[in-house]
Amino acid sequence: MPTFDHPATRKLALAGAVAAAGLLLAACGTDDSASSEAHHGETTASASPSRSATATESAAPGAFNDADVTFAQLMIPHHQQALEMARLADGRAEDTEIKRLVVDIEKAQGPEIEKMKTWLKSWGRPESAGHNGHAMAGMMSEQDMKALAAAKGSAFDRKFAELMIAHHEGAVEMAEAERKNGRDETAKKLADDVVRTQSAEVAQLRKILDRL
């Protein structure tokens, strides 16, 4: 019977064992490398900013209630009328401060309308719930709008200031109700902005009226 204790035989067996160990280590290294690359990819993906972050900045994803919905549904047409009033200033307004205020109103209220439309869509609610103008504080009548459109120069400036004061006061009233009764923090933050900015504009419009 042959013996396997021969030195050459032992050397051959040892070489085979070393080769096998090398193959095993290479396989492990490949797995670890792939795992590392996969992990690195996950880290990169999670660390990179979401492309939709900017788009959802104005969204209202939190818990909401009926007060939030009503606030958005009423404030959208309210803002839209303010923009209609502001557009009438083109070619009619004379006072420089009135003209600057018109630009401020357009810059603020246009984007706010889009925010509130986004909220209602995310909440699964319609933009309008059938509310008429009488349900919205400070809304101008058709006669008011016609009178404003018919005025020019200083007469327009005075009429615009008078009507916009009433319009802004109505918006502040609705915003204060949202701050008190609303639940969604994003909607309440917009209500804070409405109260702050439009109250300041009311004070400015009163000063303009005093000097016209």
C-alpha positions as CSV (number, residue, x, y, z in Angstrom):
1,M,0.0,0.0,0.0
2,P,1.5,3.4,-1.0
3,T,2.4,6.0,1.7
4,F,1.5,9.7,1.5
5,D,4.2,10.8,4.0
6,H,6.7,11.3,1.2
7,P,8.1,14.9,1.3
8,A,7.2,15.6,-2.4
9,T,3.7,14.4,-1.7
10,R,3.4,16.7,1.4
11,K,4.7,19.7,-0.6
12,L,2.2,19.1,-3.4
13,A,-0.7,18.9,-0.9
14,L,0.5,22.1,0.8
15,A,0.6,23.9,-2.5
16,G,-2.9,22.8,-3.3
17,A,-4.1,24.1,0.1
18,V,-2.5,27.5,-0.5
19,A,-4.0,27.8,-3.9
20,A,-7.4,26.9,-2.6
21,A,-7.1,29.5,0.2
22,G,-6.0,32.1,-2.4
23,L,-9.1,31.4,-4.5
24,L,-11.3,31.7,-1.4
25,L,-9.8,35.0,-0.4
26,A,-10.2,36.4,-4.0
27,A,-13.9,35.4,-4.0
28,C,-14.4,37.1,-0.7
29,G,-12.6,40.2,-1.9
30,T,-14.9,40.3,-4.9
31,D,-18.0,40.0,-2.8
32,D,-16.8,42.7,-0.4
33,S,-15.9,45.0,-3.2
34,A,-19.3,44.6,-4.8
35,S,-21.0,45.1,-1.5
36,S,-18.9,48.2,-0.8
37,E,-19.8,49.6,-4.3
38,A,-23.5,48.8,-3.7
39,H,-23.4,50.5,-0.3
40,H,-21.6,53.5,-1.7
41,G,-24.3,53.8,-4.3
42,E,-27.0,53.8,-1.7
43,T,-25.1,56.4,0.3
44,T,-24.7,58.6,-2.7
45,A,-28.4,58.3,-3.6
46,S,-29.5,59.1,-0.1
47,A,-27.1,61.9,0.3
48,S,-28.0,63.6,-2.9
49,P,-30.8,66.2,-2.6
50,S,-34.2,65.2,-3.9
51,R,-35.1,66.9,-7.2
52,S,-38.6,67.3,-6.0
53,A,-37.6,69.1,-2.8
54,T,-38.2,72.5,-4.3
55,A,-41.4,71.5,-5.9
56,T,-42.8,70.2,-2.6
57,E,-41.6,73.1,-0.6
58,S,-45.0,74.8,-0.8
59,A,-47.0,71.6,-0.4
60,A,-49.0,71.0,2.8
61,P,-48.4,67.3,3.5
62,G,-49.4,67.4,7.2
63,A,-52.7,66.6,8.8
64,F,-55.4,69.0,7.9
65,N,-59.0,69.9,8.8
66,D,-62.1,71.6,7.3
67,A,-60.8,75.0,8.4
68,D,-57.6,74.5,6.3
69,V,-59.7,73.5,3.2
70,T,-62.1,76.5,3.6
71,F,-59.2,78.9,4.0
72,A,-57.6,77.8,0.7
73,Q,-60.9,77.6,-1.2
74,L,-61.9,81.1,-0.1
75,M,-58.5,82.7,-0.3
76,I,-57.8,81.6,-3.9
77,P,-60.7,83.7,-5.4
78,H,-60.0,86.5,-2.9
79,H,-56.4,86.7,-4.1
80,Q,-57.5,86.5,-7.7
81,Q,-59.7,89.5,-7.3
82,A,-56.8,91.4,-5.7
83,L,-54.8,90.6,-8.8
84,E,-57.6,91.9,-11.0
85,M,-57.6,95.1,-9.1
86,A,-53.9,95.4,-9.4
87,R,-54.0,94.9,-13.2
88,L,-56.5,97.7,-13.5
89,A,-53.7,100.1,-12.2
90,D,-51.9,99.7,-15.6
91,G,-52.6,102.9,-17.5
92,R,-54.8,104.3,-14.7
93,A,-52.7,104.7,-11.6
94,E,-50.8,108.0,-11.2
95,D,-49.3,107.8,-7.7
96,T,-45.8,106.2,-7.6
97,E,-46.4,104.6,-4.3
98,I,-49.6,103.0,-5.5
99,K,-47.7,101.6,-8.5
100,R,-45.0,100.1,-6.3
101,L,-47.7,98.6,-4.0
102,V,-49.4,97.0,-7.1
103,V,-46.2,95.3,-8.0
104,D,-45.8,93.9,-4.4
105,I,-49.3,92.6,-4.5
106,E,-48.8,90.8,-7.7
107,K,-45.5,89.3,-6.6
108,A,-46.9,88.0,-3.3
109,Q,-50.4,86.8,-4.2
110,G,-49.8,85.1,-7.5
111,P,-47.4,82.5,-6.0
112,E,-49.7,82.1,-3.0
113,I,-52.6,81.1,-5.2
114,E,-50.5,78.4,-6.8
115,K,-49.5,77.1,-3.3
116,M,-53.1,76.8,-2.2
117,K,-54.1,75.0,-5.4
118,T,-51.3,72.5,-4.7
119,W,-52.7,72.0,-1.1
120,L,-56.2,71.3,-2.3
121,K,-55.0,68.9,-4.9
122,S,-52.9,67.0,-2.3
123,W,-55.9,67.0,0.1
124,G,-58.2,65.6,-2.7
125,R,-60.5,68.6,-2.4
126,P,-61.8,70.9,-5.2
127,E,-60.5,74.4,-5.7
128,S,-64.0,75.8,-5.2
129,A,-66.7,74.5,-2.9
130,G,-69.4,76.8,-4.4
131,H,-68.7,79.7,-2.1
132,N,-70.1,83.0,-3.4
133,G,-68.5,86.4,-3.0
134,H,-70.6,87.3,0.1
135,A,-69.0,84.4,2.0
136,M,-65.6,86.1,1.6
137,A,-64.9,89.1,3.7
138,G,-63.7,92.2,1.8
139,M,-64.7,91.0,-1.7
140,M,-65.6,93.7,-4.1
141,S,-68.9,93.8,-5.9
142,E,-69.2,94.0,-9.6
143,Q,-70.2,97.6,-9.3
144,D,-67.0,98.3,-7.2
145,M,-64.9,96.8,-9.9
146,K,-66.6,98.8,-12.7
147,A,-66.2,102.0,-10.7
148,L,-62.5,101.3,-10.3
149,A,-62.0,100.5,-14.0
150,A,-63.7,103.8,-14.9
151,A,-61.4,105.9,-12.7
152,K,-58.1,107.4,-13.8
153,G,-55.3,109.4,-12.3
154,S,-55.7,110.6,-8.7
155,A,-59.3,109.5,-8.7
156,F,-58.2,105.9,-9.5
157,D,-55.5,106.1,-6.8
158,R,-58.0,107.1,-4.1
159,K,-60.5,104.5,-5.2
160,F,-57.9,101.8,-5.4
161,A,-56.6,102.6,-1.9
162,E,-60.1,102.6,-0.4
163,L,-61.1,99.3,-2.0
164,M,-57.8,97.6,-1.4
165,I,-57.9,98.5,2.3
166,A,-61.3,96.8,2.6
167,H,-60.1,93.9,0.5
168,H,-57.0,93.4,2.6
169,E,-58.9,93.7,5.9
170,G,-61.2,90.9,4.7
171,A,-58.1,88.7,3.8
172,V,-56.6,89.4,7.3
173,E,-59.9,88.4,8.9
174,M,-59.9,85.0,7.0
175,A,-56.3,84.5,7.8
176,E,-56.8,85.1,11.5
177,A,-59.6,82.5,11.5
178,E,-57.2,80.0,9.8
179,R,-54.5,80.7,12.5
180,K,-57.1,80.0,15.2
181,N,-58.9,77.0,13.7
182,G,-56.6,75.5,11.1
183,R,-54.5,72.4,11.7
184,D,-52.0,72.2,8.8
185,E,-48.8,74.0,9.8
186,T,-48.0,75.1,6.3
187,A,-51.4,76.6,5.8
188,K,-51.2,78.4,9.1
189,K,-47.8,79.7,8.2
190,L,-49.3,81.3,5.0
191,A,-52.0,82.7,7.2
192,D,-49.3,84.3,9.3
193,D,-47.8,85.8,6.2
194,V,-51.1,87.2,5.0
195,V,-51.8,88.9,8.4
196,R,-48.3,90.4,8.5
197,T,-47.9,91.6,5.0
198,Q,-51.5,92.8,4.3
199,S,-51.8,94.5,7.7
200,A,-48.6,96.5,6.8
201,E,-50.1,97.3,3.4
202,V,-53.3,98.5,4.9
203,A,-51.3,100.9,7.1
204,Q,-49.4,102.1,4.0
205,L,-52.6,102.6,2.0
206,R,-54.1,104.7,4.8
207,K,-51.1,107.0,4.8
208,I,-51.4,107.3,1.0
209,L,-55.1,108.3,1.3
210,D,-54.1,110.9,3.9
211,R,-51.9,112.7,1.4
212,L,-53.9,112.3,-1.8
